[in-house]
Amino acid sequence: MRVLIVGAGPAGSLSAMAIGKKHDILIVEEHQSAGFPVQCAGLISEDCYGRLRRYSKCKLNDIRGAFFIAPNGEAVELEGKCRGIVIERKILDRDLLAKASEFAEIWVKSKFVDAKNGKAEILQLGNRTTIEFDAMIGADGAYSAVARCFNFERPEILSAVQIECRYEALSDDMVELFFGKSYSDGFFAYAIPLDENARVGVVSRSNPKFYLENLIKKHPSASRRIVSSKIIELNAGAIPVGLVDFVKDNIALIGDSAGMVKPYTGGGLFYLLRATEILKETFPNLRKFKEEYLKSIGREISFGMKIYRLYSKLEDEDYNYIVRMAKDHAHLAKELHMDCPSTLLRVLPTIIKIVRKPKLLKKLLSVLAT
Ligand SMILES: Cc1cc2nc3c(=O)[nH]c(=O)nc-3n(C[C@H](O)[C@H](O)[C@H](O)COP(=O)(O)OP(=O)(O)OC[C@H]3O[C@@H](n4cnc5c(N)ncnc54)[C@H](O)[C@@H]3O)c2cc1C
C-alpha cells in the first residue's frame, strides 16, 4: 500500500514508524529539515518522555511541579501525580525523522499543494510532481493544507509567542504559570526554567506579544526576575484547540492538524504520540483508528475544553481567590495528572465544598455542565 505522509514534524515521523515497513511510505516536508523553526516550550510529562526516550535522548531538565501565580503576584506551589520533563524539540524532531527514514522515503523542500482521486501534487523547487497514494496522513500542523484540501472542519487557533532569556526562577525544577487578564486573553503565560535561563511565553486568543510585554514589564513577580531582556531565542506559533473529525475515507489527520492538543495547556506531543500508538494497532483501518483514539483520548480533550472555556470566564479576583485557597489544599493536586484533565473529577466534590464564593462556583458549575 502506498502511504503519503505530509509533514515531518513529530506526528509525521511517528506515523511513519507506526505504519511500518510492510507499506510503501513517502514523507513530504516543505522545509529543509524537521524541527525548524522551533515552536515549542518543550514541557512534557515523564510518562510521555518515557515513551519517546527510546528514539531520542532530548531531556534538558526535570520538573517537580508548578507555581500557579495569581494576578496579584501571590503563588501556590503544586505537585501533581506525574512529574514533567523539559526537552529540546530540535533534537527530538531531528532524531524522530532519522528513525522514520528507516521506514519511509523522505522528500524535503517538497510542499503538498493539492490532491484529487488518489493523486497528490507536490511542489519541489518550483516543479510540480504528481504522487499516487492509497492512503494519506495529514501531519502538517495547525494550518494543515491536507485538511483544507479535503474540507475537514478546523479547530480554533490560539497564538503563542515565547522567548528564552536570563531569568531568576522561583525554583529550578518548577514551572511558573501566570494567570490574569493582563497576561493573556483567555489562556495563561508561563516560564520554564533552564539553568540560568527560562523559556518565557504567552498563549492567547489575541495579541500574545502585547501580553508578553506586560508580563516582562509589569507582572508583580515575573518582571522582577527577568535578569536580562536580551533574547536568546524567540519563537512564535499557533496552538489549535478542539479535536476535529479527523478521518475521511482514506485520509487521516494526526497531531496539530487534527487539534490533538491539550486544550488547557497547549501541549500537543502526548496526544499525538497516543494517536500514533493507536495507528500502529489499527492501520490500515482508519475508521477503527478514529474509534480507538476517541475512546482513549476523546474524553480527555472534551474535558480539557471545559477548563479552556473556564479561563475566559475567570476574573482576576477569581484567580487571586483560587490561589489563596489552593495554599490550604495543596495536597489535592497529588490526584491530578498533567495529561489527564479528567482526574480533576476526583477532587471536584471537595472543591465544590471549599469554594466560598458563590459567583465563582456558579462559573465553575456552568462550564462543567457544557
Ligand atoms: C510556543 C509553543 C509552545 C509549545 N509548547 C509545547 C510544550 O511545552 N509541550 C507540548 O507537548 N507541546 C507544545 N506545543 C505544541 C507542539 O509544539 C505541537 O503540538 C507539535 O509540534 C505538533 O506536531 P505536529 O507534527 O502535529 O506539527 P508540526 O510540529 O507543526 O509539524 C508539521 C510539519 O509539517 C510541515 N508542513 C506544513 N505544511 C506542509 C505542506 N503543505 N507540505 C509539506 N510539509 C508541510 C511543516 O513544515 C512541519 O515540519 C507548543 C506550541 C507552541 C506554538
PDBQT file of the ligand as one rigid body, heavy atoms in Angstrom, charges set to zero:
ROOT
HETATM    1  C1  LIG A 401       5.014  28.383  21.506  1.00  0.00    +0.000 C 
HETATM    2  C2  LIG A 401       4.576  26.961  21.590  1.00  0.00    +0.000 A 
HETATM    3  C3  LIG A 401       4.908  26.209  22.704  1.00  0.00    +0.000 A 
HETATM    4  C4  LIG A 401       4.527  24.853  22.784  1.00  0.00    +0.000 A 
HETATM    5  N1  LIG A 401       4.916  24.155  23.892  1.00  0.00    +0.000 NA
HETATM    6  C5  LIG A 401       4.609  22.841  23.986  1.00  0.00    +0.000 A 
HETATM    7  C6  LIG A 401       5.031  22.076  25.097  1.00  0.00    +0.000 A 
HETATM    8  O1  LIG A 401       5.677  22.591  26.009  1.00  0.00    +0.000 OA
HETATM    9  N2  LIG A 401       4.700  20.763  25.138  1.00  0.00    +0.000 N 
HETATM   10  C7  LIG A 401       3.984  20.141  24.134  1.00  0.00    +0.000 A 
HETATM   11  O2  LIG A 401       3.688  18.939  24.239  1.00  0.00    +0.000 OA
HETATM   12  N3  LIG A 401       3.577  20.858  23.066  1.00  0.00    +0.000 NA
HETATM   13  C8  LIG A 401       3.872  22.175  22.961  1.00  0.00    +0.000 A 
HETATM   14  N4  LIG A 401       3.468  22.893  21.869  1.00  0.00    +0.000 N 
HETATM   15  C9  LIG A 401       2.695  22.198  20.834  1.00  0.00    +0.000 C 
HETATM   16  C10 LIG A 401       3.585  21.333  19.971  1.00  0.00    +0.000 C 
HETATM   17  O3  LIG A 401       4.699  22.079  19.525  1.00  0.00    +0.000 OA
HETATM   18  C11 LIG A 401       2.764  20.802  18.788  1.00  0.00    +0.000 C 
HETATM   19  O4  LIG A 401       1.623  20.152  19.296  1.00  0.00    +0.000 OA
HETATM   20  C12 LIG A 401       3.564  19.841  17.915  1.00  0.00    +0.000 C 
HETATM   21  O5  LIG A 401       4.631  20.473  17.277  1.00  0.00    +0.000 OA
HETATM   22  C13 LIG A 401       2.643  19.240  16.846  1.00  0.00    +0.000 C 
HETATM   23  O6  LIG A 401       3.388  18.398  15.995  1.00  0.00    +0.000 OA
HETATM   24  P1  LIG A 401       2.892  18.111  14.505  1.00  0.00    +0.000 P 
HETATM   25  O7  LIG A 401       3.874  17.141  13.953  1.00  0.00    +0.000 OA
HETATM   26  O8  LIG A 401       1.456  17.806  14.515  1.00  0.00    +0.000 OA
HETATM   27  O9  LIG A 401       3.003  19.518  13.759  1.00  0.00    +0.000 OA
HETATM   28  P2  LIG A 401       4.283  20.411  13.472  1.00  0.00    +0.000 P 
HETATM   29  O10 LIG A 401       5.319  20.242  14.530  1.00  0.00    +0.000 OA
HETATM   30  O11 LIG A 401       3.754  21.773  13.209  1.00  0.00    +0.000 OA
HETATM   31  O12 LIG A 401       4.878  19.801  12.128  1.00  0.00    +0.000 OA
HETATM   32  C14 LIG A 401       4.197  19.975  10.902  1.00  0.00    +0.000 C 
HETATM   33  C15 LIG A 401       5.204  19.791   9.785  1.00  0.00    +0.000 C 
HETATM   34  O13 LIG A 401       4.503  19.832   8.536  1.00  0.00    +0.000 OA
HETATM   35  C16 LIG A 401       5.232  20.631   7.611  1.00  0.00    +0.000 C 
HETATM   36  N5  LIG A 401       4.270  21.149   6.633  1.00  0.00    +0.000 N 
HETATM   37  C17 LIG A 401       3.285  22.041   6.819  1.00  0.00    +0.000 A 
HETATM   38  N6  LIG A 401       2.595  22.238   5.676  1.00  0.00    +0.000 NA
HETATM   39  C18 LIG A 401       3.164  21.440   4.738  1.00  0.00    +0.000 A 
HETATM   40  C19 LIG A 401       2.888  21.184   3.358  1.00  0.00    +0.000 A 
HETATM   41  N7  LIG A 401       1.876  21.802   2.710  1.00  0.00    +0.000 N 
HETATM   42  N8  LIG A 401       3.664  20.305   2.691  1.00  0.00    +0.000 NA
HETATM   43  C20 LIG A 401       4.698  19.668   3.325  1.00  0.00    +0.000 A 
HETATM   44  N9  LIG A 401       5.003  19.874   4.636  1.00  0.00    +0.000 NA
HETATM   45  C21 LIG A 401       4.240  20.736   5.347  1.00  0.00    +0.000 A 
HETATM   46  C22 LIG A 401       5.858  21.726   8.491  1.00  0.00    +0.000 C 
HETATM   47  O14 LIG A 401       6.965  22.309   7.850  1.00  0.00    +0.000 OA
HETATM   48  C23 LIG A 401       6.241  20.913   9.744  1.00  0.00    +0.000 C 
HETATM   49  O15 LIG A 401       7.525  20.365   9.651  1.00  0.00    +0.000 OA
HETATM   50  C24 LIG A 401       3.803  24.246  21.745  1.00  0.00    +0.000 A 
HETATM   51  C25 LIG A 401       3.439  25.005  20.624  1.00  0.00    +0.000 A 
HETATM   52  C26 LIG A 401       3.825  26.334  20.546  1.00  0.00    +0.000 A 
HETATM   53  C27 LIG A 401       3.423  27.129  19.332  1.00  0.00    +0.000 C 
ENDROOT
TORSDOF 0
